[in-house]
Amino acid sequence: MDISINLIIGVLAIVYGLYSFYQRKVAPENIAKLQTMIERNGEKMGHSIHLFGYTILPIVAGLLLLFAHFRG
């Protein structure tokens, strides 16, 4: 089995999304971009934007890249 760029980037994207989720749960006050989003958009919308952009989107993109790798 060859290691493709899709596999590498897919795994890295999933790891990044999971790490971002872990950081949000453990110490959200240490995430500078989250604090900036909260200041600009309010508490609820800032959290929602950050959750989507830095957790959900990388995980979904990573899963799609893994699917593309294993599909052929």
N, C-alpha and C positions, 0 to 999 in steps of 0.2 A: 504494500500500500504506500503510495506516494504521499508526502506531506506537502499540501498545497498552501498557497497564501490564504485561501478561504478558511482552512482549518486553523491556521495560526491566528489570523485576525478574529475569527469567530470565538475561539477560546479566550483570547485577550479581552474581547468586548464583554463576554459573559463574566469573566473575573472582575473587570472594572465595574460592571453594574452591580454585582454582588458586594464588592468592596464599598461602593457608594452607599448601598442600602445599609450595610453594617455601620458605616460612619454616621449615617443619619440617625440610627438607633442609639449608638453609644455616646457620641459627642457632637450633636448638631451645631452647637455654638462655636465649634472650631472650623466650620466650613465657611470660608469667606464668601464664596459665590452664593451660598444659601442666604447668608445674612444680607447681602446686597439685594437679592431678589425679594426678600421680605420687606426691606426698606422701600423698594420701588413699587411693589405690587400688593403689599399687605400680607398679613400672616398666612391666611389660608391659600391664597393664590400663589404666593411665593413658594410655599411648600409643594403645592401641586405641580407647578412648573418645574421645580428642581427634581421632584420624584419622577416625572415623565422624562425629562431630558437627560438625567444622569443615572437613572436606574432602569426604568422600563424600556426605554428606547435602545440602550446598548445591549440589554439581554435579548430583546426580540431580534435585533440586527445580528447578534452573535448566533442565535438559533437558526436564522435564515442562512447565514454563511455556512454553518455546519451542515445544514440540509443540502445546500448546493455542493459542498465537498463530497458528501456521501452519496449523493444522487449520481454523481459522475461528472 
